[in-house]
Amino acid sequence: MAYFEDRGMFLEPNNVLDFSNKTSGENGINNLWTGDSITSCIRIICILLLRGGFILVQVGSIPVENAYMIIFRNIIEIAVTIFSYGFIGFYLSFGKKSFHGIINYDGYIGNKDADLSAAALGFSSCLLGTAITSSMLVARLHQVPMLIVTFISSAFLLPTLMCWCWSDFGWMMKLAIFDQRVAVKDFGGNLVIHAPSAAIGLLGALFLGRRIMKLKDIDRFSLGHEYTSGIVTGYFLIIAGHIGFNMPSNAYESKHMLNDYISRVSINSLMAMGAGILVVTLILVILTRDIYRYWIIVKSLQGGLAGIVTVAAGIDIYTPGVNFGIACGGGMIFFLFSNLIHFSALEDCCNIITIYLICGSVGSLIPPLLGSGENLGLTGPVGIQFIHLLWQFICLIVILLMTVIIYLSLFTILFASGILKNTYEEANHQRAKILYGRLPWKKYFDRLFMINGASKEISPESNRNEMNKTFTSV
């Protein structure tokens, strides 16, 4: 029997690339810049750039009465995430002992022998996960519930998922189905980060419900004139952050067949971005004549991000050709579901649900089928492929179910206590609730105002004064 990726032959790190600098000492012993150190440094820098990109995207996509609220809450959220994972999450995710692979313990980050490379991965994962969630909730939740959601994700949920999927003790890494040993494949975090974080945002949006904003109340800096370039910069920072996050460590390479995984991941990320942008842009050109508009450009960039997320789970094991094809499929899925959500009552200005929940979930199921490497994908028998696919699906369902149970309970408590929504959100929701009550023919998930060719959209280039006169005169 063999695991999804048979690492038994790589127990000894005999194929670790030697990064030692012999000039720093007789044997290079004092050299600190090993492979893991470089990867950790790159990963953390890229994730901080990614968080900056998310701030630019949120300010350039989400209409809000005070744009500075988005910026301030992101800054506080970053600090809470670092605190939560550093003092609690690391202990649970990469501790040196484990309780049946369900949760780890005995590994304080301040210990001399703490695995700081794993800590860098954990910090980066939590910062990415909370950024995904906040993109749907940051402008609508009250400050306290937002911090509670961030704390629980960084201290408990995401560290637990890291233990299950990335830790050597994780129960999803070592199990047998039909006499076939299986191990979950989640290189880029589709199961650990993308899908559960987006699911939290979806649950929060469902609890918050509809809202109607007065055009005159929207901050002039929210989708302001300067954010045409800002949102483009933001998405490229996010894409660069994902590429940096996916960089394999020296420890990863030591447990796999000797290969240039850094180059493979980099090239696959670049091709996935290009495929996503190409497919979405091509569809938009076919369906829309006027393509030189703000939201068309945004959607094309989101297609590139969707391509990277779709291939993330197996980006280290796909050949460039297969990777490009998968990313093209991810772009098509993104375009279809983003349109469905756009024409519903669900508010998702940054297309988080489509990119991270739908494309991330679909992408997590592909490695057993199209991977190329050690006992997996195209190199394995059909029966074994099916078993590994079944295991990937089971892991996805378990993770989403746990996420839903935890946050359904949390949002229910916050909603019942009356502290879920901020002041602006409460007024906007009541306005929508009154209008919805006057339109009995509307289904729950129907938009109050349907979109057609004559509909006006708010964007940096729109004249809000003229739009306001139009709407008030109707």
C-alpha positions in Angstrom: 0.0 0.0 0.0 1.2 3.6 -0.7 0.0 7.0 0.4 -1.3 9.6 -2.1 2.3 10.8 -2.2 4.7 8.0 -1.1 7.2 9.7 1.1 8.6 6.5 2.7 11.6 6.5 0.4 12.4 10.1 1.4 12.6 9.7 5.2 16.2 10.9 5.2 16.7 14.4 3.8 19.4 13.2 1.4 18.2 15.4 -1.5 18.2 18.8 0.3 19.7 21.5 -1.8 22.8 22.9 -0.1 22.4 26.6 0.6 25.3 26.9 3.0 27.9 29.6 2.5 31.3 28.0 3.1 33.0 31.4 3.4 31.0 32.2 6.6 32.9 29.5 8.6 35.0 26.5 8.1 31.9 24.2 7.6 29.3 26.9 7.0 27.8 26.1 10.5 27.1 29.7 11.4 25.3 30.6 8.2 21.7 31.4 9.0 20.3 31.7 5.5 19.3 28.1 4.8 16.6 27.2 2.3 13.8 27.3 4.9 14.9 30.7 6.2 14.7 32.2 2.7 11.3 30.6 2.0 9.9 31.9 5.3 11.2 35.4 4.7 9.7 35.5 1.1 6.4 34.0 2.3 5.9 36.6 5.1 6.9 39.6 2.9 4.6 38.4 0.2 1.7 37.9 2.6 2.1 41.4 4.0 2.0 42.7 0.4 -1.1 40.6 -0.1 -2.8 42.2 2.9 -2.0 45.6 1.5 -3.5 44.4 -1.8 -6.7 43.3 -0.1 -7.1 46.8 1.5 -6.8 48.4 -1.9 -9.3 46.0 -3.4 -11.8 46.4 -0.6 -11.7 50.2 -0.7 -12.0 50.1 -4.5 -14.9 47.5 -4.5 -17.0 47.9 -1.4 -19.3 50.9 -1.1 -19.1 52.2 2.4 -20.0 55.4 4.4 -16.5 55.7 5.8 -13.6 54.3 3.7 -11.2 54.8 6.6 -13.2 52.2 8.6 -12.0 49.5 6.1 -8.4 50.6 6.4 -8.4 50.8 10.2 -10.2 47.5 10.7 -7.8 45.7 8.4 -4.8 47.0 10.4 -6.4 45.9 13.7 -7.3 42.6 12.2 -3.7 41.9 11.2 -2.5 42.6 14.7 -5.2 40.4 16.3 -4.4 37.6 13.8 -0.6 37.7 14.7 -1.4 37.7 18.4 -3.9 34.9 18.2 -1.8 32.6 16.1 1.4 33.4 17.9 0.2 32.6 21.4 -2.5 30.0 20.7 -2.7 28.8 17.1 0.9 27.7 16.7 0.7 25.5 19.8 -2.4 23.8 18.3 -1.2 23.5 14.7 2.5 22.5 14.8 3.0 21.2 18.4 5.4 18.4 19.0 2.8 16.0 20.4 -0.7 15.2 19.1 -4.0 13.9 20.4 -4.9 11.3 17.8 -4.0 13.7 15.0 -7.0 15.9 15.9 -5.1 18.6 17.7 -1.5 19.2 18.4 0.1 20.5 21.6 3.4 21.0 23.4 5.2 23.4 21.2 5.2 27.0 22.5 6.6 29.5 19.8 9.0 30.9 22.4 10.9 27.6 22.9 14.4 27.4 21.6 13.6 24.4 19.5 10.4 25.8 18.0 9.9 25.1 14.3 9.9 28.8 13.1 9.6 27.7 9.5 6.3 26.1 10.3 5.4 29.2 12.3 6.0 31.4 9.3 3.7 29.1 7.3 1.0 29.3 10.1 1.2 33.1 10.4 0.9 33.5 6.6 -2.0 31.1 6.4 -4.0 33.0 9.1 -3.2 36.4 7.6 -4.5 35.1 4.2 -7.6 33.4 5.7 -8.7 36.4 7.7 -8.2 38.7 4.6 -10.5 36.5 2.6 -13.2 36.6 5.4 -12.9 40.3 6.0 -13.4 41.1 2.3 -17.1 40.1 2.8 -17.7 41.4 6.3 -15.3 44.2 7.2 -17.6 47.1 6.1 -20.8 45.5 7.6 -20.0 43.9 11.0 -19.7 45.7 14.2 -16.1 46.1 15.4 -16.3 43.6 18.3 -17.9 40.7 16.3 -15.3 41.3 13.5 -12.5 40.8 16.1 -14.2 37.8 17.6 -14.4 36.1 14.1 -10.8 36.9 13.5 -9.6 35.6 16.8 -11.5 32.3 16.5 -10.2 31.7 13.0 -6.6 32.5 13.8 -6.4 30.8 17.2 -8.6 27.7 16.7 -10.2 27.0 13.3 -7.3 27.5 10.9 -4.6 26.0 13.3 -6.8 22.9 13.7 -7.1 22.5 9.9 -3.3 22.9 9.6 -2.9 20.1 12.1 -5.3 17.9 10.2 -3.8 18.5 6.7 -0.2 19.8 7.1 1.1 18.3 10.3 3.0 15.0 10.4 0.5 13.9 13.0 -2.7 15.0 11.1 -5.4 12.3 10.9 -6.2 13.4 7.3 -2.6 12.6 6.4 -2.6 8.9 7.4 -5.7 6.8 6.9 -6.7 3.7 5.0 -9.8 3.3 2.7 -10.5 0.0 1.0 -7.0 -1.2 2.0 -5.5 1.8 0.3 -3.5 4.3 2.4 -4.5 7.9 1.6 -3.2 11.3 2.5 -5.0 14.6 1.7 -3.4 16.7 -0.9 -3.6 20.4 -0.2 -0.4 22.1 -1.1 -1.7 25.7 -1.6 -4.3 25.7 1.1 -7.6 25.2 -0.7 -8.9 23.0 2.1 -7.1 24.7 5.0 -7.5 28.3 4.0 -9.5 29.3 0.9 -12.7 27.3 1.2 -13.3 27.6 5.0 -12.4 31.3 5.1 -14.8 32.1 2.3 -17.5 29.9 3.9 -17.3 32.1 7.0 -17.8 35.2 4.9 -20.8 33.6 3.2 -22.4 32.7 6.5 -21.9 36.2 7.8 -23.4 37.7 4.6 -26.5 35.5 5.0 -27.0 36.6 8.6 -26.5 40.3 7.6 -29.0 40.1 4.8 -29.8 42.8 2.3 -28.9 46.4 2.5 -29.8 49.5 0.6 -27.4 52.5 0.8 -28.2 56.1 -0.1 -25.9 57.2 -2.9 -25.2 60.5 -1.1 -24.0 58.7 2.0 -21.2 56.7 0.3 -17.8 58.1 1.2 -16.2 60.0 -1.8 -13.1 57.9 -1.1 -15.0 54.7 -1.4 -14.6 53.7 -5.1 -13.1 57.1 -5.5 -11.5 58.5 -8.8 -8.0 57.5 -7.7 -8.9 53.8 -7.2 -8.9 52.8 -10.9 -5.2 52.2 -10.6 -5.4 51.3 -6.9 -7.6 48.2 -7.5 -5.4 47.0 -10.3 -2.3 47.4 -8.1 -4.3 45.6 -5.3 -5.1 42.5 -7.4 -1.5 42.2 -8.6 -0.3 42.4 -5.0 -2.8 39.7 -4.1 -1.6 37.5 -6.9 2.0 38.1 -6.0 1.2 37.2 -2.4 -0.4 33.9 -3.5 2.7 33.0 -5.5 5.0 33.8 -2.6 2.8 31.9 -0.2 3.0 28.8 -2.4 6.8 28.7 -2.5 7.9 25.2 -1.3 10.3 25.0 1.6 13.6 23.1 1.9 11.8 20.6 4.2 9.2 20.0 1.6 11.7 19.3 -1.1 13.6 16.9 1.1 10.5 14.6 1.3 9.8 14.5 -2.4 11.5 13.3 -5.5 14.3 15.5 -6.5 13.0 18.3 -8.7 13.0 22.1 -9.1 9.8 22.6 -7.3 10.3 26.4 -6.8 10.5 26.9 -10.6 7.6 24.6 -11.2 5.3 26.4 -8.7 6.4 29.8 -10.0 5.8 28.9 -13.7 2.5 27.1 -12.9 1.3 30.2 -10.9 2.2 32.5 -13.8 0.4 30.3 -16.3 -2.6 29.9 -14.1 -3.0 33.7 -13.8 -2.6 34.1 -17.6 -5.1 31.4 -18.3 -7.7 32.8 -15.9 -7.4 36.3 -17.3 -7.4 35.1 -20.9 -10.6 33.0 -20.5 -12.6 35.6 -18.6 -11.6 38.4 -20.9 -12.4 36.4 -24.0 -15.9 35.6 -22.7 -16.4 39.3 -21.8 -15.3 40.4 -25.2 -17.8 38.0 -26.8 -20.7 39.0 -24.6 -20.0 42.7 -24.0 -19.2 45.3 -26.6 -18.1 48.0 -24.2 -15.2 46.3 -22.5 -13.2 49.4 -21.4 -15.0 49.8 -18.1 -14.0 49.6 -14.5 -15.8 46.4 -13.5 -14.8 44.6 -16.7 -11.2 45.2 -15.9 -11.8 44.1 -12.3 -13.5 40.9 -13.4 -10.6 40.1 -15.7 -8.1 40.4 -12.8 -10.4 38.3 -10.6 -10.3 35.6 -13.3 -6.5 35.5 -13.0 -6.8 35.1 -9.2 -9.5 32.4 -9.7 -7.1 30.5 -12.0 -4.3 30.5 -9.3 -6.7 29.4 -6.6 -8.2 26.6 -8.7 -4.7 25.0 -9.2 -3.4 25.8 -5.7 -4.1 22.4 -4.1 -1.9 20.6 -6.6 0.2 23.3 -8.1 3.4 21.4 -7.3 2.4 18.2 -9.1 0.8 19.6 -12.3 2.6 19.8 -15.6 2.5 23.3 -17.1 0.1 22.1 -19.8 -2.3 20.4 -17.4 -2.0 23.4 -15.1 -3.0 25.8 -17.9 -6.1 23.7 -18.8 -7.2 23.5 -15.1 -6.9 27.2 -14.7 -8.9 27.8 -17.9 -11.6 25.6 -16.4 -11.4 27.7 -13.2 -11.8 30.9 -15.2 -15.0 29.5 -16.8 -16.4 28.4 -13.4 -15.6 31.8 -12.0 -17.4 33.7 -14.8 -20.5 31.5 -14.5 -20.9 31.6 -10.7 -19.9 35.2 -10.3 -22.7 36.2 -12.7 -25.2 34.0 -10.8 -24.2 35.7 -7.5 -24.2 39.1 -9.0 -27.8 38.8 -10.1 -28.9 37.5 -6.6 -29.5 39.4 -3.4 -26.2 38.1 -1.9 -23.6 41.0 -1.6 -20.1 39.9 -2.6 -18.4 42.9 -4.1 -15.0 41.2 -4.3 -16.3 37.9 -5.6 -14.9 36.0 -2.7 -17.4 33.2 -2.8 -16.8 32.4 -6.4 -13.0 32.7 -6.3 -12.2 31.0 -2.9 -15.2 28.9 -2.0 -16.3 27.5 -5.4 -13.1 27.5 -7.4 -11.1 26.5 -4.2 -13.5 23.6 -3.5 -13.4 22.4 -7.1 -9.7 22.7 -7.3 -9.2 20.6 -4.2 -10.7 17.6 -6.0 -8.5 17.7 -9.1 -5.1 16.6 -7.8 -6.0 12.8 -7.6 -7.2 13.0 -11.2 -4.7 15.2 -13.1 -1.6 15.2 -10.9 1.7 13.9 -12.1 4.2 12.5 -9.6 4.5 10.1 -6.8 1.7 7.5 -6.8 -1.0 10.0 -7.8 -3.0 11.4 -10.7 -2.2 10.4 -14.3 0.5 7.9 -13.2 -1.8 5.7 -11.0 -4.5 3.2 -11.8 -8.1 4.4 -12.1 -9.2 2.6 -9.0 -6.6 4.3 -6.9 -7.5 7.6 -8.4 -11.1 7.1 -7.4 -10.1 6.3 -3.8 -7.9 9.4 -3.5 -10.7 11.5 -5.1 -13.1 10.1 -2.5 -10.8 11.0 0.3 -10.3 14.5 -1.0 -14.1 14.9 -1.1 -14.6 13.5 2.4 -11.9 15.9 3.7 -13.6 18.9 2.0 -17.0 18.0 3.4 -15.7 17.5 6.9 -13.8 20.8 6.9 -16.8 22.7 5.5 -19.2 21.1 8.0 -17.0 21.9 10.9 -16.6 25.5 9.7 -20.4 25.9 9.3 -21.2 24.4 12.7 -18.7 26.7 14.5 -19.6 29.9 12.8 -23.4 29.2 12.5 -23.4 29.0 16.3 -21.2 32.1 16.6 -23.3 34.2 14.2 -26.5 33.0 15.8 -25.3 34.2 19.2 -24.1 37.5 17.9 -27.3 38.1 16.0 -29.5 37.2 19.0 -27.5 39.6 21.2 -28.0 42.5 18.7 -24.3 43.3 18.2 -23.7 41.7 14.8 -24.2 44.8 12.6 -22.6 48.2 12.8 -24.7 51.4 13.0 -24.6 52.0 9.2 -25.4 48.4 8.4 -28.4 48.4 10.7 -30.0 51.5 9.0 -29.2 50.1 5.5 -30.7 46.8 6.4 -33.9 48.2 7.8 -34.3 50.3 4.7 -34.0 47.2 2.5 -36.3 45.2 4.8 -39.1 47.8 4.5 -38.8 47.9 0.7 -38.8 44.1 0.5 -42.0 44.0 2.6 -43.7 46.1 0.0 -42.7 43.8 -2.8 -44.4 40.5 -1.9 -43.6 39.0 -5.4 -39.9 39.0 -4.7 -38.2 35.7 -3.7 -35.8 35.8 -0.8 -32.7 35.7 -3.0 -34.0 38.0 -5.7 -32.5 41.5 -6.0 -34.8 44.3 -5.0 -33.7 46.2 -8.2 -33.0 44.0 -11.2 -30.1 44.7 -13.4 -30.5 45.4 -17.1 -28.7 47.3 -19.9 -29.9 50.6 -18.7 -28.8 50.1 -15.1 -26.2 52.6 -13.8 -23.2 51.2 -11.9 -21.1 53.0 -9.2 -17.5 53.1 -10.3 -14.6 55.6 -10.0 -15.5 57.2 -13.3 -19.2 57.6 -12.5 -20.7 61.0 -11.9 -22.5 60.5 -8.6 -24.2 63.9 -8.6 -25.9 63.0 -11.9 -26.7 59.5 -10.7 -28.3 60.9 -7.5 -30.5 63.3 -9.6 -31.6 60.4 -11.8 -32.6 58.2 -8.9 -34.3 60.9 -6.9 -36.4 61.9 -9.9 -37.7 58.4 -10.6 
